[in-house]
Amino acid sequence: MDRPEVPTDEQLRRLKNTVMGAGFRLSQLAKSGQVPDESMRELASISQELTNAALRLERLLAGLRRSG
């Protein structure tokens, strides 16, 4: 049975939320004190990159909604 295709903007919204959630979780883990300092810095860096990617996705999504 074929599933109906999810609209592109909805797919992007879901992906943005997933990326934001992953960034937040990595940030929390970095702040937890449960990882060595070197790993903490790397997790914080990855978290920031994911946050930036989520913001880029949000801008892209807003543009698609305006033009669509």
Long-range contacts (C-beta under 8 A, 24 or more apart in sequence): 8-64, 9-61, 9-64, 9-65, 9-68, 12-57, 12-60, 12-61, 12-64, 13-61, 15-57, 16-54, 16-57, 16-58, 16-61, 19-50, 19-53, 19-54, 19-57, 20-50, 20-51, 20-54, 22-50, 23-47, 23-48, 23-49, 23-50, 23-51, 23-53, 23-54, 26-50
